[in-house]
Amino acid sequence: MLKLHNACIGSIVTVEDLSSTGLLRERMLALGLTKGARVEVIRKGPSGDPTVFCIRGAMIALRNEESSLVTVQ
């Protein structure tokens, strides 16, 4: 079981599940992190956080604490 924050730069993964709840879950769903969505890992920040992802054509930066809640394949 791979978490989004562990995906390598340049890889394309598919969202399997979200572990977040409440407002954070709603925000992540609104960003397009729904089951089956394809996510490309673009780059990581200088200290490794945040990471920029391409989700449904939009560039989105997520902190490691957020991306660790997304299970991918």
C-alpha positions in Angstrom: 0.0 0.0 0.0 1.7 3.2 -1.3 1.0 6.6 0.1 1.0 9.6 -2.2 3.9 11.4 -0.4 6.1 8.3 -1.1 5.5 8.3 -4.9 8.6 9.2 -6.9 9.0 12.4 -8.9 7.8 11.8 -12.5 5.6 8.9 -11.6 1.9 8.7 -12.4 -0.3 7.0 -9.8 -4.0 6.3 -9.3 -5.9 7.3 -6.2 -7.3 4.3 -4.3 -8.5 5.9 -1.0 -8.6 9.0 1.2 -8.0 8.7 5.0 -8.8 12.3 5.7 -12.0 13.5 7.4 -14.1 16.6 7.7 -13.0 19.8 6.0 -9.7 18.4 4.8 -11.5 15.5 3.1 -13.9 18.0 1.4 -11.0 20.1 0.2 -9.1 17.1 -1.2 -12.2 15.9 -3.0 -12.7 19.4 -4.4 -9.1 19.3 -5.7 -9.9 16.2 -7.7 -8.4 13.6 -5.4 -11.2 11.1 -6.0 -11.0 7.3 -6.3 -9.6 6.5 -9.8 -8.1 9.9 -10.4 -4.6 9.9 -12.0 -2.0 12.0 -10.2 1.4 12.9 -11.6 4.2 13.8 -9.2 5.9 17.0 -10.6 8.5 18.1 -8.1 9.2 18.4 -4.4 10.1 21.6 -2.5 13.7 22.4 -1.5 13.3 20.7 1.9 11.1 17.9 0.4 7.9 19.6 1.5 5.5 20.5 -0.1 5.2 18.4 -3.2 3.6 19.6 -6.5 1.2 17.3 -8.2 -0.7 17.5 -11.5 -4.3 16.5 -10.7 -6.9 16.6 -13.5 -4.7 19.2 -15.3 -4.2 21.5 -12.4 -0.9 21.9 -10.5 -1.6 21.4 -6.8 0.9 21.6 -3.9 0.2 19.4 -0.9 2.2 19.2 2.4 3.5 15.7 3.3 0.9 15.5 6.2 -1.9 15.9 3.6 -0.5 13.7 0.9 0.3 10.9 3.5 -3.5 10.5 3.8 -3.9 9.5 0.2 -3.5 5.8 -0.7 -2.4 5.3 -4.3 -1.5 2.4 -6.7 
